[in-house]
Amino acid sequence: MKTKVAIIGAGPAGLTAAYMLAKNDVDVTVLEADPVYVGGISRTATYKGFHFDIGGHRFFSKSKAVEDFWTEILPNDMLLRPRSSRIYYNGKFFSYPLRAFEALFKLGVVRSTLCVLSYLKAKLFPVRDPKNFEDWVSNQFGKRLFNTFFKTYTEKVWGMSCKEISADWAAQRIKGLSLGSAIKNAIIPQRYNGDRTHVIKTLINSFRYPRKGPGMMWEVCAEKTRAMGGNIEMGCKVVGLEYDAATETWTVLLKDRQGDLRTLQAEHVISSAPMRELVRGIRPEVSEEAKHAADSLKYRDFLTVMLIVKNRDAFNDNWIYIHDPRVKVGRVQNFRSWSPEMVPDADKACYGLEYFCFEHDGVWDAKDEDLIALATRELIQIGLAKLGDVLDGTVVRQKKAYPVYDDDYATHVATIRRELETRYPNLHLVGRNGMHKYNNQDHAMMTAMLCVENILADSKLYDLWEVNQDAEYHEAGSAGEEQENTGSALRLVPRRVTGAPELAAEAEG
């Protein structure tokens, strides 16, 4: 079997690329290992008529091209939803973003005063050139607020000390947000007036959301791709890539849902697969240095325990961050608050309790019934349910949800990138795991959009690594790109870009 472009993975990056290629009459085949769901971590799972998100996905981007794409795929099915989240700390719930007087009252005057003094100390005596997450965040908020509102949750997510997490991750996820900006927003909330460029994502008041969850976006995208002639193969796991340097073509080795080994010939391969697995499967083999770099990359997994409970309107937030070391749960989702259509029964609620773990550790390998019992106990302990409220539940495990930003990850990624670009010019890395970048879906989509532009032009017009966390393309030092919507076809036109890119703030997915 032959195709012009083979795409590994039917997540946001893979399906965005497939849709745009099919729209331009390019022969494209998507290979997705999951036998049922498209969307990757942005899929929507279902259980007994209840819909639930794997991680929580707000549809808000600073990129007009991405927003236009979402509108083009689901013109009549995007709800405008209020943004609401809180932090659970020391037995109390704190609004997030910060509400100054509420925080003052709940922390108490003495503790609040000490937090402000700690912040002032950080401003006067910052850690120079911070290398780890703890030092970077402490510079922005002060040590006391770091210990109160960052440390416990972050270490739950990553399973490692905040001193072992690269400052790159903090700068990437929290840039634009500081104690000063949070207090300013508490007094004068930021307003979105159509100009997205100066919006701090963590402080947005509303966002769009598909009425049946994020998976609806990617299911419809897949349907429209197929209608334009694109091929999407479900239950097909890529097990290897063989490159013929003489013809500059690829042979993709895959196992279909029956377990049979098949091959696919392609001129280009777009990969959103985890970088570590991709490098291991390439033939001719990469250098020992690149192998070592790939083997050194780490990933964090997580699972969602979805509970169906009696509806007592216990909370209306989209999610609550659990900053409490006495429980294992890291975050609690309320799926009715994302969209009322996610929950079919008015007298029931649907919550998702997220547990961050490593594949095959104690939590990951626990039996589903034990995880449901654990989540039930912790939901009651936090105060979001009463004994007897939980009626049913299920568990969904998500491998490699988060690429880990340890001290050496950037060096390893640079080593791999350098070799792949030199030896395999028609292999394109996109998306969160494809590029080992902990990004949101709009960033993944923009890397795919620019990748398609490169393939259509048969030239490297864009360096995909210059897409920043706000899904904006910044060509280092000079020319960048501006997104433009010309009719129904999303295109990109040149402009001048100056200044350093701002990066997204709050975790998604």
N, C-alpha and C positions, 0 to 999 in steps of 0.2 A: 504494500500500500504506500502511496506517495502523497505528500502534501507540500505546499509552499512553506508554511510556518506550523511547527508543532509547539504547543503551549503546555507546560507541565503545571497543573493545578488550576482549578476552577474557582479560585477566590476572587476578591475584588480586582486584583491586578490582572490575573489571567483572563477573566471574563471581559474586563474593559478592553484589553488588547484584542481579544477575539471578536468582540462586537465591532470595534473600529476597523479591523482588518476585513471582516465580512462585508461591512458597509462600503468598503473600497474594492469589493470584488476580488479579494485575495483568498486563495484556498487556504483554510486554516482548520486545524484539528486540535481540540483541547483534550488532554488526558487527565482524568480526575480519579484518584484512588477510591474515594468514597462511593459506594454503590448507590446511594440515595440522594445525599444533599450536595448542592452547589453552594458557594459562598464562603467556604473555609471557616475561619473563626467568625465570620460575619453571617453565618447561616442562622436560620431559625429552626429549632427543633420542636417537635410536637409530641404530646403525650395525652391521650384520651380527650382530644379536642382543645387542650391548652397549648398555647404557643409560648416559647421562651427563647430569649436571646442568649448567645454564648459570649458573655462578657459585657454586654451593653454598648450600643453604638449610636452616638448622636450624629445626625446628619447636618453638619454645619462645617463649611470650609471657607477659607479666605480666597480660594481659587474659583473664579467665575466659571471656568471650563468644567470643573468637577460638579459644581451646582447645576450647571446646564445639562450635564450628562444625566444626573439623577432625575431632573425634570423630564428629560427626553424619554427615559426608560419608564418612569411612573408619573405621567402628567396629571393623573386624577386620583392618586392614591397616597399622597404624602400629607400627613397631618402636621400641623404646627403645634408643638407640645411645650408646656412650661418646663423650664429647667429647675430641678429641685434636688439637692443632695445634702446630706449631713454627715457629721463625724460623731461616732460614739466613743466617748472617752470618760473614764473614771465614773461610769454609771450614768452619764448625762449625754444628751444629744446637742450638738453644736451645729448651727446652720453653716453651710459651706457654699459660697464664699462667706467670709466673716461678717457677722453683724456685731458692731462694736459694743453696744450696750448689753446685748445678750451674752457675749463672751465675757465681758467685765463682771456681770452678775454671776455667771456660772463658775468662772474660775475663782472669783473672789478678788477683792481689792488688793490684797497683799500679793497674791500670785500674779495678777495682771500687772501690777507695778513692777515686779521682778522681771516679767517678760519684756516689758518696755525698756527697762534698764539693760537687760541682756541684749536687746536689739541695738540700743545706742552704743553699747560696748563693741558690738560686732562692726558697727559703722566706723567707729573710731580706731579699732584695732583688728581689722579683718585678717583672716588667714591669707597670706600672699600666695598667689598662683595655686588655688585649691585643686587637689588631685582626686579627692574622693567625694562621695555624695554628702557625707556628714559635714565636711568643711564647707562645701559649696552652699548647702542649704543654711547652715549656721551663719554664714556671711550675709545671706539674704534676710533671715528672720531672727537671728539670735539663737544661742544654744538652748535656752529654755523652751522656746516655741518649737525648735527642732525636736527636742525630747518629748514634747507634749503631742504634737500633731504630725510628725513625720516618721520618727524612728520605728515604732512598733509595726505600723502598717507596712512600711517599706521592707522591713526585714521579714515580714510574713510573705510578701510577694516574692522576694528573691531568695529567701532561704540562706542569707549570708549577712554578715555585718555591714552596716552602712559605710564603714571604713574600707571595705573591700569592693564597693561599687564605684565605678568610674564617675568622676564629676561630669563627664560627657552626658551621662543619662540625665542628671539633674538639669544641666544647661539646656538640654534638648526638650525636656518635658515641662520645665517650670519657668523658662525665660519669659520675661514680661510680667511675672507675678512676684511681688515682694510684700513685706508687711505694710509698706507705705501704700502700694497700689490697692491692697486688700482693704485697708482702712478708708482710703479715698472712695473706693467703690461702695463701702458700707454707708458712707455719708451721702455720696452722690453717685448712684448706680450708673454704670456706663450704658449709653443708649446706642443701638445699632440703627444708623440712618442711611444704610445702603452702602457705606464705605467700610469694607471688611478689613482694610489694610492695617488699621490701628486697633482692632478689637483683640482683647485678651481672651482667648478661647475659654479659659477656666471661669471667666466672669460673665459669659453670655447668659441671657435671661430666657431664651427660647431656642428651639432647634426643630428641624423637620425630622419626621420619622414615618416609615411605611406603616400603613394601618395594620398589617399582619406581621410586622417585624422586619428586620434587615434582610432576612432570607428572601422575602418577597421581591426585593430589588433585584437580587441575583438570579432568582428563578425566572423572572420576566426577562431579564437580560439574556439568559440562556435561551429562552424561547424565541426571542427576537433574533438572536444570532443564528439559531437553526433555521429560522424562516428566511434568512438572507443567504443560506447555503453553507453556513459554518457547521462543523461537525464536533459534537461534544460526546466523548466516550466516557461513560460512568463505570466505576469499578475496575478501572485500568491503572495499575500501579507501574510506574516507570522504574525499571531495575538497572538500566545502564544506558550510556550514550557512547556511540562509536563514531569518531570523526575521521573523514577521509580528506587529508590535506590536499591531495591532488585535484579533487573535484570540489573541495570546500563544501561538502554535504555531510549530513548527519544520518546515522541509523539509530533510531530510538528503539531500545529493547523494553518490552512491557509485558506484564502478565494481565490477562483479562479476568473477568469475574468468574470464569470457569477454571482459572488457574493455568490456562494455556499460554505458552510463550509466543509472542507475536513481534513483528518489527514494523517500523514506520520510517520511511525515507523523508527527509525534510531539508530544505535549503537553509532555514533558520530555526533555532530553538529559543523560545522564551521560557525562562525557568523562574517560578516562584517557589520552588521546592527549597527546603532547608539547605543552606550552602554546604554544610558538612556532608550531607548525604549526596548532594550533587557531585562534589569533588571526588568522593570515594568511587562513584560509578562511571567516571569518564575514562575512555580509552582512545588513544594511547594515554597511559597514566601521566599524571602531573608529576612534578619534581618532588623529591623527598621533603624539601622545605615547605612546599604548598600542602602536601599531605599532612605534615606535622601541624601546620597552621589550621587546617580544616578540623583535624582531630582535637584541637585545643578549644574549638568553639563550644560554648555551653548553651543550654536551653533550659527554661523553666516551664513546667507543665502545670495545668490546673484542672480541677473538676468542678462541675456545678451540681449541687443537690437541689432539684426542683421539688418544692413542697406545695401541695394543694391544701389550703387551710380554710377554716371558717372565716368569712369576711367580717372583721370587727373594725375595719378602717384604722388599723394600728398605726399605719404611716402612709403618707402620700408621696414620699420621695421616689425619684427614679432609682436611686441607690443610696446606701449608707455605708461609709467606711468604718470598719470596726478596729479602733485603736485600743484594743484591750488584750493583753497577753494571757488572760485567764481563759480565753476561748480560742479555738483554732481558726474559726471562720474569718476571712479577710474582708468580705464585702457582701452585702445583702441587696438583691435586686427586687423591685416590686413591679411586676410586668404589666399590671393594669395601668400604672402611672406612665409607662412608655406608650401604651395604646390600649384603650378599653376593649378593642377587638381581640386582644391576645387572650382574654379570659372569658369563656363562654357563659359562665354562670354568675349572676349578680350577687348571689349569696356566698360566693367563694372568692378567695384571693389566691394568687400564684406568686410565690417567692422563690428566688434563686439564691442559694447560699454558696459562695465561692471559696474553695479551698485550694491554696497554692501549694504545689508539691513537685517532687521530681518523680519521673516515671519509675515505677517499681519500688518506691519507698512505702512506708507503712500506710499512709493515707491512700496513695494511688491503688495499692493492692488490696485494700479493705473490701469486704463484701458490700454490695449495694445496700442490703438491709441494715448493716452496721453503720454505714454512712448516713442513711436516712434517720436512724435513731440518734446519731451524734448531732446532726443538723437540727433535729426536733428539740433536743435538750438545750442546745445553744441558742436557738431562737427564743425559747422560753426564758433562759437565763438573761438574755439581753433585754427582755421585756416586750418583745414584738409578737408574742403569742401566749396563750394560756394552755394549761394542761388539758388535753383532749381536743385542741383546735386542729391538729394536723390530721388530715383525712387520707392522704396518699402521697406518694413521691416517686421520683426516679432519679437516676444519676447519669450524667454525660461527662465523659473524660475527654480532655483536649490536650494532645501531645504538642510540644514545642510551641506553646502559646506566646512565649516571650524570649527573644534572643537576649542572652545575658551580657551585660556591659561590665565585665571585670577589668582589671588593670591592663590586660594585654589584648583585649578583643580587637582594638583598632589596628594594632600591628598585624595581627593575624588576617584580618579582612583585607588590609592593604596588600599583603603578600599574595593572597589568593586572587584578588582583583587584578593585580599586575600580571600574573601568569596567564589567567584566563583571557584577558584582553589581548595579550601578545600572541598566544597560540591558537585561540578559537575566536576569530573576529565576528562570526555569525552566531555566537552564543550570547544571549542577552539576559541579565539578571534584573528582576523587578520584584517589588513588594517587600513585605516585612521580613520573611525568612529568606527570600531570595537574595536580599542585600544585607541580611543580618542587621537590620535597623528596626528598633522598636518604634514603629510609626503608626499613625492612624490610617484608616482606609482611604482618605483623600490623597495622602502622600503616595500610597501604593498605586492608586489609580493614575496619578499624574506621571509616575515613572513609566507606567504602561502606555499612556498616551504619547509620551515623547519617544518611547521605544518604537511604537508604530510609525511615528513620523520618520524616524531613522530608516526603518525598513522600506517604507513607501518611497523615500528619496534615494534609497540604496547608497546612503552616505551617513556618516556620524555627525548629524547636525547638532545633536544635543548630548551632553554628558549627563547620564541619568543620575549620577552621584551628586550633581549640583542642584537637585531638587531639595528644597529645605522642608522642614517639618510642617510648614503651612501650605505645602503643595505648590510652592512658587519656584520658578526656575531662575536661578541666579548664576549666570556664567561668571566665573571668578574674574573680578576686576573690571569688566566692561559690559559686553553685550549680553542681554538676557532675552527672555521671551514674555510676551503678554498674551493671555488667553482671550480669544475672541469667538463669539458665536455667530456664524454666518449661516442663517437659515437653520436647517436641522443638522448640518454637518459641523461638528466641533473641530476647529482648526486653531493653529497657533501662529501669531505674527510677531516679528521682531520688535523690540524696543530697547531702550537703554536702561540699565539697572545700576543703581549706586547704593552703597551702604551695605552693611552686614545683614543677613537674613534674620528675621525674628522666628522663633520656634514655638511650636504648640506647647500648651501647658499641661492639660489634664489627661490622665490615662484613659484610653478607650479600648475595650476589648482585652 
